Amino acid sequence: MTTFLSQNVERLQAPEIDYGAVAPLLIVLGAACLSVLFEAFLPKAQRWAAQVVLVLLTLAAAGAGLVLYASADATPDQGKLTFAGTIAVDRPVIFLWGTLLLLGLGAVLLIADRSVEPGGAFVADASILPGQGSQVYPGSGATAVQTRAQASRFGMQTEVFPLTLFALGGMMVFVAANDLLTMFIALEVLSLPLYLMCGLARRRRLLSQEAAVKYFLLGAFASAFFLYGVALLYGYAGSVKLADIATATTATDRSDTLLYAGFGLLVVGLLFKASVGPFHAWTPDVYQGSPTPVTAFMAACTKVAAFGGILRVLYGAFERSSWEWNGVLWGVAVVSMVIGAVLGLTQTDVKRMIAYSSVAHAGFLLIGAISLNDQGLSGTMFYLMAYGFTTIAAFGIVSLVRNGDGEATHLSQWAGLAKRSPVVAGVFTFLLLALAGLPLTSGFVGKFVVFAAAVEADMVPLVVIALVASAVAAFFYLRVIVLMYFSEPAPDGPTVSVPGAFTTVAITLGAAITLVLGVFPSFALDWAGAGTFIF
C-alpha cells in the first residue's frame, strides 16, 4: 500500500517549468487576462488609452524576455522542453515567436488607430444597424441620438485588444506545441478570438458579420477534421506526442489505414488555417468583410502560426514517412498556386485580390515546408517573416483610400491614385512588387531561398510550376500599378486619408523591413537557420 501511494505521489508531481524559456508566452497570456479586467472595471472613456498602453508594453516586455533568453550564455543551442514536454522552446520557435511579436506590433498599431476612421475601425455599439443614421440610447434620462458624426465620441470597441492578445498567445503556443492535443487547444485559443474580431467592422456591418459566420462555420469543420485526425493517430501510435508518432511510423506491424487517414485529416485542419488551396474557401470572403486591421492581423500572424505548426508536424512526426505523403502535398501545392494565380486575375476588389495572392503564396510556402531539409526550414521561416511585414503594410495602405461609404476597395476607384497621392501610390507599388517577388525586395529573397531548397530536395518540376505561377500572379499586381499611374482619376473618386501616427508607423515598419530584408537578408537568414526543432 505504501509503495502504491508513493508511486502515485510521484506521478502527481507538478511538471517542471522553465519560466525563462516560456516568459514571452506567459507575458502575453497574462496581459490578455489583465486586459479583460480592464474591460470589466475601467470606465469606457479610459479603456482605449489603457488598452493601447497595456498591449504595447506587453509586446515590448515579451520581446525583451525573448531577446534575453535567446542571448543568454546558458541557453542551449538545441532548446528546451518544458511543461512536461508539451512545449518545446528551440531556435525555430524563438524565430517564430520574434516574428509573431513584431508582426503583432504592426497589426496592433493598425487596430488602435482612430484617425483614419473617426472613432476607430471597430463598431462602438453592437446595436447600430447597417445604414442606420442614428441610434437612441435608452436609460439616459433623455433621448440621446447618435449620428455618424457623433460616433467617434463613443470611442471604439476596445474588446478587440484582449481578443488580439489571446489570439497572439494561442499562435505562440501553436508553433511551440510538442504534442497534438496541446496544438489543438492552441488552435482553438487563436481561432475563437479571430471569429469574433471579423464581425466588429464599423462600416459594412452585414458583410463583416457574414464574414465572421463563414469563418466560424468553416473553422469549426476544420477543427473537427484536425481533432478526428488526432484521434486516429493516437489509435495508430498510442500517443499524441510528435516524437512517439515518428517512432511508430518506422514500425511494420501497425495499421497503415490509421496512419494515412489520421495524417490526411490532421493536415486538412492545418492547411485550412494556412489558407492553402483547395482549403481556402473562407479566405476571400473573410479578408473582404473583416475590418482591415483584423485582415492584416490574420493575413500576417495567422499565416506564420499555421505554417509554424505545419513545419513542426511534418519535421517532428512524419519526416520518416515522407515518401508516403510527399506526392499528395505536391499536388496540394500546385493546386494552391494555380488557384491563387488564376483566380487572382479575375478579382475587382483589392482585398479579395490580396486574399487570392495569399493563397498563391501559401503554395510557395508549402514547397519549402515539404522540402524537409535545413534550407527548406530556414527558407520557409524567412519567407513567413518577409510576407508578413509586406502584407501588414499593404493593408495599411488599403485603409487609407476612402470614399463616403468607408474604404474604397474596388479597383476602379484606384484609377489615377498616383495623381491624388504620389507617396501612397509609390509605397503601394513597392509592396506589390515585393509580393510579385521582384529583386531588391524581401519577396524575391523569400522565393529564391524556398525554391533553392526545393531544388536541393529534387523537386525541380514543382519549382518550374511555381515559377510559372509567380509570373501569372505578377500580372494582377502590375495591373494595379498601371491603373494607379496610367489612368485618369474620376472626378468623384476616393480621397486618400492622412494616416495617423499609429498607421504611419505600421506602414513605415512594414515597408522598411521589406526593403531591408531584400537588400540585406543575411542576418534574418542566419537567425532562421540557427537551429532545428527538438521533440
N, C-alpha and C positions, 0 to 999 in steps of 0.2 A: 504494500500500500504506500509506504514511504517512497519507494522507488518510482511508483506511478505518479505520485504528486510532484516529485522533483522533476520528472521528465516533462510534465505539463507546465510547470512553472517556467522551465527553460523555454518552452515553446511560446509562452505568453509574454516573454520579454519584449519590450518596445524595440523597434528596429533602430539601428544606429543611423543618425542623420548627420551628414557633413553640411553644417549650416553655411560655411563659407562657399561651398560649391553651389548651393541652391539659393543663396541670398537674393540674387536678382528676381528669381521666381517668387519667393516669399514676399519680397517688397511689393511686387506688382499685385499679387492676390490680396495681400494685407491692405494695400491702398484702395483696392476695389471695394473691400468691405467698409473701410472708413468713408469712402465716397458715398456709399448707400446711407450711412448715418448722417452725412451732410444733407442729403436729400430729405431725411426724415425730420431733422431738428433745426436746420437753418431757415431763416425767413427767405421767402422767394427772391427778394431783391438782392440778397447776399450770395445766392448759390452760384451764379455764373463765375464771379471772381474767385470764390473759394475753390470751386471745382477746377478751374483752369490752373490755379496755383498748385493745387494738390497733384494734378496729373503731370504737370511739368516737373515738379520736384520728384515725383515718383520715377519718371523716366530717367532723370538725372541721377538719382540715387541708385537705381538698378544698373544703369550704365557704369557708374563708378564702382559698384560692387563687382561687376563683371570684369572690369579692367584690373582691379586689384587681384582678383582670383587668377585671372589669366596670366598676369605678370609676376605672381609670387614665385619665389625660387622653389618653394616646397610643392608647387603644383606638378604632379607627374604628367609627362607628355602623353601618356596613354589614357588619362582621365580617371574618373572615379565612379563607382556605383554607390548609390545611396537609397534611402527609403526601402530597405530590404531588397535592393536590386531592381526596384521598379523604375528608377530614374537613373539615367546614365549622363554624366556631365563630361564630355570628351571634347576634343578640339573642333570637330564639326558642329557640335551643339553650341559651343562658345561662339563660333562664327554666326550660326543661325540666330542665336539669341541677340547678338550685337546687331545683326541686320534687322531683326524684328523691332528692337528698341528704337533704332534710327528711323525706320520707316513709320513706326508708330508715332514718333515725334512729328514727322511731316503730316501725317493724317490728322493728328490731334490739333495741329495748328489750323488746318482747313476746317475742322469741325467747330473750333472755338471762335472762328471769325464771325463778327456781327456787322461788318461794314458793307460787304458786297451785297448781301441780302439783309435789309434792315431788320434787326431783331434775331438774326441767325437763320440758318437754312432749315431749322427744325421747328415744327409747329409748337406754338406756345400754349395752345388749348386744344385738347383732343376732340372737343365738341364742335369745333369750327368745321363746317361742311364745305366741300369743294364749291367754289364760286360764290360763297356766302359773303356779302359785303359787310355785315355787321353781326354781332353776337351779343345777346343780352345776358348779363351776369346776375343771377338771382341772389337774394340774401344780402345785398349790399345796402339796403335801406332806401335805395333809389334806383331807378333804371339806368344802368351803365351800358352804353353802346360802344362796341369796339369796331372801328373801321380799319381798313388796311393801313392807313397812315398812322393809326394809333397802335398797331400791332407790336411795334418794337418796344413800346413802353412796358409790355408784359413779359419781356425777356424771351429767352429760348427754352426749349425743353431740355433742362440740364440732366435729366436721367440718362442722356446719351453718354455722359462721361463715365459713370460706373459701368455701363454696358460695354464701353470701349475697353476699359481696364480688364474686365472679366474675360472678354474675347481675347485680348492680348495675352493674359495669363494662360488661358486654355491653349493658345498657339504655342507658348513656350513649353508647356507640359507635353504637348503633342509631339514636338520634334525630339524631346528627350526621353519619351516613354520607352521602356525596355521590355514591356510585355503588352499583349494586345488588349487586355482589359483596361489597363491604365490609358492606353491610347484611345479606347472607345470613350472613356469618361472625359478625357481631354477634348475629344471631338465634339461631344455634346456641350461642354462648357464653352467652347469657342463658337459653336453654331447657334445656340439659342439666343444669345445677345444680338447676333447679326440678323436673325429673323425679325426681331423687334425693331432694330435700327433702320431696316429697309422701309418700314412703314411710317416714318416720322417726318416726311418731307412737308415743308410749309406750303409749297406750291404743288399743283397736280396731285392732290391728295388721293384720288381714286387710283391713278396709275401707281402711286407709291404703295398703297395698301394692296393692290393686286400683285405687285412685285413681291411684297412680304409673304402673301399667302402662297404664291407659286414656289418661292424659295423654301418655305416651311414644309409644304407637302412633298416636294421632290427631295428635300433634305431628309425628311422622315423616311422615305423609301430607301435612300442611300444608306442611312444609319442602320436600317433593318438588314440590308444586304451585308453591311460590314459586320454586324453582330452575328448574323447567321454564319458568315464565313469563319468568325472566331470560334463558334460552337463546333463546326465541322473540323477545324484544325485542332481544337482541343481533343476531339474524338480520335484524330489521327495521331497526335503526338503525346497525348496525356498531359499536356502543359500548354500554357499560353505564353510562356517566355520565348522570346525570339531565338535564343541560343538553343533551347530544347527542341524547338521546331526544326532548326537547322540540323541538329544531330539526328532527328528522326528521319529526315529526308535521305540520309545515307543508308538507312536500313532497307532490307529487301522483303521483310515479312509483314509489311503494313499495307493498308488499303490505299491504292493509288486514287481510287474514286474520291475518298475523303480529302486527300491532298489537293487534287485538281479542283474539285468543287469548292472547297474552302478557300483556296487561293483565288479562284475566279471571283467569288462573292466578296472577298476582302478587298481585292483590287478595284472592283466596281465602286465600292464606297470611297476609296481613296481617290480614284480618278474623277468621280463626281465633284469632290471638294476642290480638286485642282482644275476643274472645268476643262478636262481633256475630252475631245470629241471621240466617240459619239455620245458621251455622257455630259454634254454641255447645254442641254435644253434650257436650263434655268438662266444661263449666263446673259444673253442679250436682253431679255425682259427685265431681269433684276438690275443689271447695270443701268438700263434706261430709266427705270422707275424709282430707284433709290435716290435719296439725297446725294448730290455729287460728292461731298466729303466722305460719305459712307461707301460710295462706289470706289473711291480712291483707296480707302482702307481695305476693302475686300480685295480689290484687284492686286494690291501690292502685298499686304501682310498674309492674307489667306493663301495666296499662291506660294509664298515662302513656307508657310506651315505645312501645306498639303504635300509639296514636293520634299520637304524635310522628312515627313513621315514616310513617303514612298521610298526615299533613299534608305532610310533606316530599315524598313521592312525587307526590301529587296536584298540589301547587303547583309542583313543580320539573319534572316530566316530562310531565304530562298536562293541565295547565291549558288549553293551546291547543286541545286536542281534547275539551274537556269536553262539548260538545254531543253527542258520540257515546256517552258512557258515563253521563251525568248521570241519565238516566231509569232505568238499571239500579240505580244506587245509591240512587235514590229508593225503589225497590221494596225493596231490602235494608233500608233504614232503617225502612220501615213494618213489614216482617216482624219485625225485631228488637224494635221497640216492642210489637207485638201479642203476640209470643211471651213477652216478659218480663212484660208486664202481666197477660195471661190465665193463663199457667201459674203465675205467682207466687201467684195466688189459691188454687190447689189444694195448695200446699205445707203440710206439717205439721212441717217441720224448719226451725229458724231459719236455719241456714247455707245450706240449699237455697233458702230464701226470698230471702236476700240475693244468692244466685247469680243467680236469675232477675231480681232487681232490677238487677243489674249488666248483664244482657242488655238490659233496657229502657233503662238509662242509656247503653249503647253506641249504641243507636239515636238517642237525643237528641244524643250527641256527633257521630255521623256526619252529622247535619243541619248542624252547624256546619262540619264538615270539607268538605262538598261545596258550601258557600255560595261558596267561592273569592273572598272579599273580605277586606279587612283586619279588619273587625269579626268575621268568622267565625273568622279565625285567632286573634285575641286572645281571643275569647269561648270557643273550644274549649279553649285552654290554661288559661284561668281555671277553666273547668268541671272540667278534669282535676285541678287543684290542690284545688279545693273537694271534689270527690268523694273524692279520695284520703285526705284527713285525716278526713273523716266516716267512711269505711269502716274505717280503722285503729282509730279509737276504738270503733266498733260491734263489731268482732271482739274488741277488748279486753274489752268488757262481756260478750260471749258466753262468753269463757273463765272468767268468774268464777262463773257459775251451774253448780253441780256436784252430782252425787249420788255414790253409792258406785262407779259404773262410770266416772266421769270427768265430762265436760261433759254437762249436761242440755240437749240441743238440741231435744227435741220440744216443740212449742208448748204442749201440755197441761201440761207441767211448769213453764211460766212463769206459770200462773194464780196470781193473788194475789201476784205478786212485789213489788208496791209495799208490801204489808203486812210482808213479810220484810225488805226493804231499800229504803226510800223514795229514798235517794240514787242507788243503781244504777238503779232504775226511772226516776227523773227524768232522769238523764243519757241513758239509752237512749231515752226518749221524745223528748227534744230531737234526738237523732241521727236517729231515724226521721222526725221532722217535716222535718229537713233533707233526707233522701233523698226525701221526698214533694214538696219544693220549696215549703214554706210561707215567708211573708215573715219577715224578720229572721234568716234562716239563709243560709248560703252556697249551698245548693241552689237557693233562689229566684233569687238573683242570677245563678247559672250558667245556669239555664234561660232567664232573661229575656234575657241578652246573646246566647245562641245563637239563640233564636227571633227576636230582633230582627235578627240578621244574615241569617237565612233570609228574613225579610220583605223586607229590603233587596235580596235576590237574587231576588225574585219567586217565592218558594216558599211562598206563603200556604197552599195546600191541605195541604202537608206539615206546616206549623205547626199547622193545625187538628187533623190526625190526632194530632200529638204532644200537644196539649193534652188530647184525649180519653183517650189512653193514660196521661197523667200522672194524670188523675182516677181512672181504673180502678186504676192502681198504688197510689194513695194509700189505697185500701180495705184492702189487706193490711198496710200499715203501721199504719193505725188499728185494725185487728183485734187486733194485738199489744198496742197501748196499752190498748184496752178489756179485754183478757184480764188484763193486769197490774194494772189498777186496780179493775175491777168484778167480779172473780171471787174466790171464796174459795180460799185456798191449801190444798192437800191435806195431811193430817197427816203423811204420809211424803214430802212433796215435797222438792225440792232445797234446798240451802243456798247462800248467797252467800259465797264466799270473800273474805277480807280481802286486797285486792291488795297485792303487794309494791311496793317503791319504783319499780322499772322499769315495771311495768304501770300504776301510778298516774300516772307522768309521761307515758306514751304516751297514756293515755285523756284526761288533762287537756290535753295538747298538741293532740290531735285535736279535742276539744270546744271548746277556747278559739279555735282558728283557725276552726272552723266558725262560731262566733258573730261573731268579728271580721270575717271576710270577708262575713258577712251584713249587718253594721251599717256597716262602713267598707271597702267593696270598692275604693275608687278607687285606692289605692296598687297593689294587685295588678293591677288592670285596666290602669293606666298602664304598669306593668312588662311585662305581657303584650303590650301594643300598642306597645312602644318601637321595634320594627323588623320587618323582613321577612326571609325566607330568602334566602341567597345561594347561587349554584350555579356 
